[in-house]
């Protein structure tokens, strides 16, 4: 099993956790174990880390990218 760390702005509901687990198993091609933690600094969204890869779907990251574009 592959460990997958998930940080979310708010707690995930059980059905959301299960859908995310299924999606990560599909993406990685193997069974996964999710470890979820809450991180209010994300504002909304989530950050997923597995096997050295990071998927950042947080509002915090999106705002940082917009700021970079505006100041370039």
MMTF fields as JSON, N, C-alpha, C and O atoms, coordinates in Angstrom:
{
  "mmtfVersion": "1.0.0",
  "mmtfProducer": "UNKNOWN",
  "numBonds": 287,
  "numAtoms": 288,
  "numGroups": 72,
  "numChains": 1,
  "numModels": 1,
  "chainsPerModel": [1],
  "groupsPerChain": [72],
  "chainIdList": ["A"],
  "bondAtomList": [4, 2, 8, 6, 12, 10, 16, 14, 20, 18, 24, 22, 28, 26, 32, 30, 36, 34, 40, 38, 44, 42, 48, 46, 52, 50, 56, 54, 60, 58, 64, 62, 68, 66, 72, 70, 76, 74, 80, 78, 84, 82, 88, 86, 92, 90, 96, 94, 100, 98, 104, 102, 108, 106, 112, 110, 116, 114, 120, 118, 124, 122, 128, 126, 132, 130, 136, 134, 140, 138, 144, 142, 148, 146, 152, 150, 156, 154, 160, 158, 164, 162, 168, 166, 172, 170, 176, 174, 180, 178, 184, 182, 188, 186, 192, 190, 196, 194, 200, 198, 204, 202, 208, 206, 212, 210, 216, 214, 220, 218, 224, 222, 228, 226, 232, 230, 236, 234, 240, 238, 244, 242, 248, 246, 252, 250, 256, 254, 260, 258, 264, 262, 268, 266, 272, 270, 276, 274, 280, 278, 284, 282],
  "bondOrderList": [1, 1, 1, 1, 1, 1, 1, 1, 1, 1, 1, 1, 1, 1, 1, 1, 1, 1, 1, 1, 1, 1, 1, 1, 1, 1, 1, 1, 1, 1, 1, 1, 1, 1, 1, 1, 1, 1, 1, 1, 1, 1, 1, 1, 1, 1, 1, 1, 1, 1, 1, 1, 1, 1, 1, 1, 1, 1, 1, 1, 1, 1, 1, 1, 1, 1, 1, 1, 1, 1, 1],
  "groupList": [{"groupName": "UNK", "atomNameList": ["N", "CA", "C", "O"], "elementList": ["N", "C", "C", "O"], "formalChargeList": [0, 0, 0, 0], "bondAtomList": [1, 0, 2, 1, 3, 2], "bondOrderList": [1, 1, 2], "singleLetterCode": "X", "chemCompType": "L-PEPTIDE LINKING"}],
  "groupTypeList": [0, 0, 0, 0, 0, 0, 0, 0, 0, 0, 0, 0, 0, 0, 0, 0, 0, 0, 0, 0, 0, 0, 0, 0, 0, 0, 0, 0, 0, 0, 0, 0, 0, 0, 0, 0, 0, 0, 0, 0, 0, 0, 0, 0, 0, 0, 0, 0, 0, 0, 0, 0, 0, 0, 0, 0, 0, 0, 0, 0, 0, 0, 0, 0, 0, 0, 0, 0, 0, 0, 0, 0],
  "groupIdList": [1, 2, 3, 4, 5, 6, 7, 8, 9, 10, 11, 12, 13, 14, 15, 16, 17, 18, 19, 20, 21, 22, 23, 24, 25, 26, 27, 28, 29, 30, 31, 32, 33, 34, 35, 36, 37, 38, 39, 40, 41, 42, 43, 44, 45, 46, 47, 48, 49, 50, 51, 52, 53, 54, 55, 56, 57, 58, 59, 60, 61, 62, 63, 64, 65, 66, 67, 68, 69, 70, 71, 72],
  "secStructList": [7, 3, 3, 3, 3, 3, 3, 3, 1, 1, 7, 7, 7, 2, 2, 2, 2, 2, 2, 2, 2, 2, 2, 2, 2, 2, 2, 2, 6, 1, 7, 3, 3, 3, 3, 3, 3, 3, 7, 4, 4, 4, 7, 1, 1, 3, 3, 3, 3, 3, 6, 6, 3, 3, 3, 3, 7, 7, 2, 2, 2, 2, 2, 2, 2, 2, 2, 2, 2, 2, 2, 7],
  "xCoordList": [0.837, 0.0, 0.873, 1.926, 0.41, 1.131, 0.503, -0.708, 1.31, 0.758, 0.505, 1.321, -0.633, -1.01, -1.396, -2.312, -0.682, -0.988, -1.866, -1.579, -2.936, -3.88, -4.063, -4.396, -3.842, -4.128, -5.316, -5.336, -6.307, -7.509, -7.801, -7.414, -8.481, -8.85, -9.9, -9.922, -10.755, -11.815, -11.832, -11.337, -12.391, -12.468, -13.281, -14.319, -12.798, -13.521, -14.587, -14.387, -15.713, -16.764, -16.318, -15.504, -16.832, -16.421, -16.57, -15.702, -17.651, -17.829, -16.815, -16.404, -16.404, -15.367, -14.024, -13.276, -13.726, -12.473, -12.438, -11.411, -13.558, -13.606, -13.432, -12.711, -14.088, -13.92, -12.479, -11.929, -11.862, -10.47, -9.555, -8.633, -9.806, -9.017, -9.118, -8.108, -10.336, -10.537, -9.824, -9.203, -9.917, -9.27, -7.753, -7.101, -7.188, -5.736, -5.278, -4.199, -6.078, -5.73, -5.743, -4.915, -6.676, -6.753, -5.534, -4.925, -5.18, -4.059, -2.734, -1.895, -2.547, -1.278, -1.205, -0.118, -2.348, -2.361, -2.076, -1.611, -2.347, -2.144, -2.989, -3.494, -3.137, -3.914, -3.187, -1.957, -3.981, -3.404, -4.033, -5.125, -3.312, -3.857, -3.803, -2.748, -4.941, -5.013, -4.768, -5.27, -3.986, -3.847, -4.264, -3.605, -5.364, -5.912, -5.695, -5.919, -5.254, -5.116, -5.751, -5.802, -6.232, -6.824, -5.765, -4.952, -5.775, -4.84, -5.613, -5.715, -6.156, -6.959, -6.203, -6.833, -4.875, -4.108, -4.29, -3.945, -4.825, -5.064, -6.236, -6.394, -7.051, -8.251, -9.377, -10.458, -9.149, -10.084, -9.302, -8.199, -9.871, -9.186, -8.37, -8.599, -7.405, -6.589, -5.239, -5.032, -4.32, -2.987, -2.789, -2.974, -2.415, -2.227, -0.763, -0.188, -0.161, 1.233, 1.329, 0.84, 1.976, 2.141, 3.367, 3.521, 4.225, 5.371, 6.233, 6.681, 6.474, 7.313, 6.604, 7.218, 5.328, 4.546, 3.602, 3.112, 3.352, 2.439, 1.444, 1.822, 0.165, -0.914, -1.495, -2.051, -1.378, -1.831, -3.056, -2.951, -4.203, -5.468, -6.03, -7.247, -5.152, -5.595, -5.779, -5.149, -6.639, -6.838, -5.566, -5.24, -4.853, -3.598, -2.616, -1.988, -2.48, -1.566, -2.063, -1.269, -3.353, -3.911, -3.679, -3.326, -3.874, -3.631, -2.154, -1.825, -1.271, 0.165, 0.534, 1.358, -0.066, 0.206, -0.306, 0.357, -1.468, -2.011, -1.101, -0.825, -0.643, 0.249, 1.537, 2.018, 2.084, 3.291, 3.049, 3.885, 1.913, 1.595, 1.447, 1.878, 0.842, 0.605, 1.872, 1.958, 2.839, 4.061, 5.207, 6.293, 4.971, 6.037, 6.189, 7.038],
  "yCoordList": [-1.195, 0.0, 1.247, 1.299, 2.23, 3.494, 4.505, 4.721, 5.132, 6.167, 7.457, 7.875, 8.078, 9.333, 10.312, 10.054, 11.441, 12.473, 13.529, 14.001, 13.887, 14.865, 15.965, 15.692, 17.215, 18.374, 19.09, 19.391, 19.366, 20.046, 21.246, 21.276, 22.221, 23.394, 23.024, 23.594, 22.081, 21.614, 20.094, 19.469, 19.509, 18.049, 17.479, 18.025, 16.386, 15.699, 14.797, 14.199, 14.708, 13.778, 12.375, 12.237, 11.327, 9.952, 9.626, 8.965, 10.076, 9.767, 10.514, 10.01, 11.714, 12.453, 11.743, 11.637, 11.258, 10.506, 9.271, 8.967, 8.564, 7.342, 7.651, 6.937, 8.714, 9.088, 9.477, 9.106, 10.225, 10.634, 9.415, 9.323, 8.484, 7.255, 6.481, 6.032, 6.33, 5.611, 6.314, 5.661, 7.636, 8.395, 8.247, 8.065, 8.325, 8.187, 6.777, 6.609, 5.773, 4.411, 4.285, 3.582, 4.963, 4.955, 5.67, 5.171, 6.829, 7.619, 6.888, 6.847, 6.315, 5.67, 4.21, 3.637, 3.612, 2.226, 1.226, 0.12, 1.599, 0.688, 1.129, 2.251, 0.234, 0.569, 1.633, 1.67, 2.501, 3.574, 3.601, 3.078, 4.223, 4.533, 6.043, 6.655, 6.638, 8.089, 8.492, 7.866, 9.551, 10.225, 11.663, 12.396, 12.067, 13.409, 14.293, 13.875, 15.522, 16.511, 17.816, 18.115, 18.581, 19.88, 20.962, 20.974, 21.869, 22.995, 24.235, 24.494, 24.998, 26.17, 27.212, 28.032, 27.197, 28.174, 27.982, 28.871, 26.837, 26.592, 27.414, 27.558, 27.952, 28.738, 27.848, 27.824, 27.132, 26.107, 25.194, 25.53, 24.049, 23.109, 22.089, 21.848, 21.484, 20.445, 20.319, 20.773, 19.679, 19.363, 17.867, 17.374, 17.147, 15.702, 15.396, 15.902, 14.557, 14.168, 12.652, 11.999, 12.097, 10.648, 10.332, 10.84, 9.505, 9.025, 10.114, 9.98, 11.181, 12.259, 13.24, 14.196, 13.016, 13.918, 14.731, 14.255, 15.965, 16.846, 17.442, 17.968, 17.356, 17.993, 19.062, 18.734, 20.318, 21.423, 22.081, 22.807, 21.821, 22.38, 23.357, 23.478, 24.052, 24.969, 26.381, 26.774, 27.123, 28.532, 29.316, 30.256, 28.934, 29.606, 29.555, 30.563, 28.399, 28.236, 29.016, 29.648, 28.978, 29.715, 31.217, 31.892, 31.742, 33.158, 33.514, 34.585, 32.616, 32.855, 32.918, 33.742, 32.061, 32.072, 33.356, 33.915, 33.823, 35.076, 36.238, 37.113, 36.245, 37.312, 37.329, 38.396, 36.162, 36.058, 36.627, 37.359, 36.29, 36.813, 38.333, 39.004, 38.867, 40.312, 41.118, 42.29, 40.504, 41.232, 40.968, 41.526, 40.115, 39.798, 40.892, 40.787],
  "zCoordList": [0.0, 0.0, 0.0, 0.636, -0.72, -0.816, 0.135, 0.089, 1.001, 1.877, 1.104, 0.282, 1.38, 0.754, 1.86, 2.64, 1.917, 2.9, 2.242, 1.142, 2.936, 2.417, 3.456, 4.609, 3.039, 3.899, 3.306, 2.113, 4.132, 3.676, 4.568, 5.736, 4.008, 4.792, 5.84, 6.931, 5.51, 6.4, 6.393, 5.455, 7.418, 7.514, 6.353, 5.977, 5.797, 4.73, 5.335, 6.393, 4.655, 5.043, 4.636, 3.723, 5.291, 4.949, 3.462, 2.892, 2.827, 1.397, 0.538, -0.507, 0.966, 0.24, 0.366, -0.605, 1.564, 1.777, 0.884, 0.277, 0.804, 0.007, -1.478, -2.175, -1.974, -3.392, -3.677, -4.714, -2.762, -2.947, -2.937, -3.747, -2.028, -1.958, -3.277, -3.819, -3.784, -5.042, -6.2, -7.038, -6.243, -7.319, -7.248, -8.276, -6.044, -5.903, -6.272, -6.84, -5.957, -6.358, -7.878, -8.457, -8.51, -9.972, -10.565, -11.511, -10.019, -10.526, -10.315, -11.215, -9.135, -8.81, -9.251, -9.323, -9.545, -9.992, -8.896, -9.171, -7.658, -6.52, -5.338, -5.305, -4.37, -3.186, -2.374, -2.324, -1.737, -0.934, 0.454, 0.676, 1.377, 2.692, 2.842, 2.675, 3.158, 3.314, 4.756, 5.69, 4.916, 6.198, 5.961, 5.223, 6.59, 6.365, 7.583, 8.719, 7.329, 8.389, 7.927, 6.734, 8.894, 8.587, 8.671, 9.596, 7.706, 7.664, 7.203, 6.004, 8.156, 7.8, 6.972, 6.305, 6.998, 6.218, 4.712, 3.934, 4.294, 2.868, 2.347, 1.134, 3.232, 2.915, 2.402, 2.992, 1.338, 0.857, -0.072, -0.502, -0.378, -1.254, -0.494, 0.691, -1.194, -0.573, -1.253, -2.378, -0.52, -1.027, -0.801, 0.312, -1.855, -1.779, -2.061, -3.025, -1.21, -1.4, -1.375, -0.454, -2.415, -2.51, -3.341, -4.451, -2.812, -3.567, -4.17, -5.309, -3.443, -3.939, -4.862, -5.337, -5.118, -5.957, -5.09, -4.065, -5.513, -4.784, -5.762, -6.809, -5.409, -6.148, -5.233, -4.185, -5.603, -4.757, -5.38, -6.369, -4.795, -5.263, -4.239, -4.099, -3.522, -2.475, -3.016, -3.998, -2.368, -2.733, -2.455, -3.179, -1.415, -1.064, -2.23, -2.556, -2.853, -3.993, -5.203, -5.901, -5.455, -6.588, -6.433, -7.4, -5.223, -4.97, -5.139, -5.648, -4.713, -4.882, -6.357, -6.754, -7.17, -8.61, -9.254, -10.127, -8.839, -9.369, -8.985, -9.806, -7.753, -7.293, -8.122, -8.504, -8.395, -9.205, -10.606, -11.136, -11.196, -12.522, -12.52, -13.457, -11.477, -11.414, -11.125, -11.49, -10.482, -10.125, -11.094, -10.938, -12.099, -13.062, -14.105, -14.99]
}
